[in-house]
Amino acid sequence: MQKQCLDDNCYNITKQLAKKLEFLFHVTRYVEDAHKCGDEQAEKTWQTIRADEEKHADMLRTLLISEVKNNKL
C-alpha cells in the first residue's frame, strides 16, 4: 500500500490556510471600497473580519509549522 503524500489533517490545514490567505489578499480592497463609499460601518466591519482572519491564518500557519517539525507532513 502506498503512503499518501498528505493525510487528511495536513491537507485540511494547508487548504484552509490557503483560503484564509486568499481572502486576506482581497479584503483590503473591500475596506477601501467601503471607505470610498463613506460607509463607516461597512469599513469597520471589514476591518474586524480582516483582523479575525489574520489571527486564524496565523494559527493555521503555526499549526502547519508544528506538523512539519514533527514530521507529519
C-alpha positions, 0 to 999 in steps of 0.5 A: 500500500502506498503512503499518501503524500498528505493525510487528511489533517495536513491537507485540511490545514494547508487548504484552509490556510490557503483560503484564509490567505486568499481572502486576506489578499482581497479584503483590503480592497473591500475596506477601501471600497467601503471607505470610498463609499463613506460607509463607516460601518461597512469599513469597520466591519471589514476591518474586524473580519480582516483582523479575525482572519489574520489571527486564524491564518496565523494559527493555521500557519503555526499549526502547519509549522508544528506538523512539519517539525514533527514530521507529519507532513 
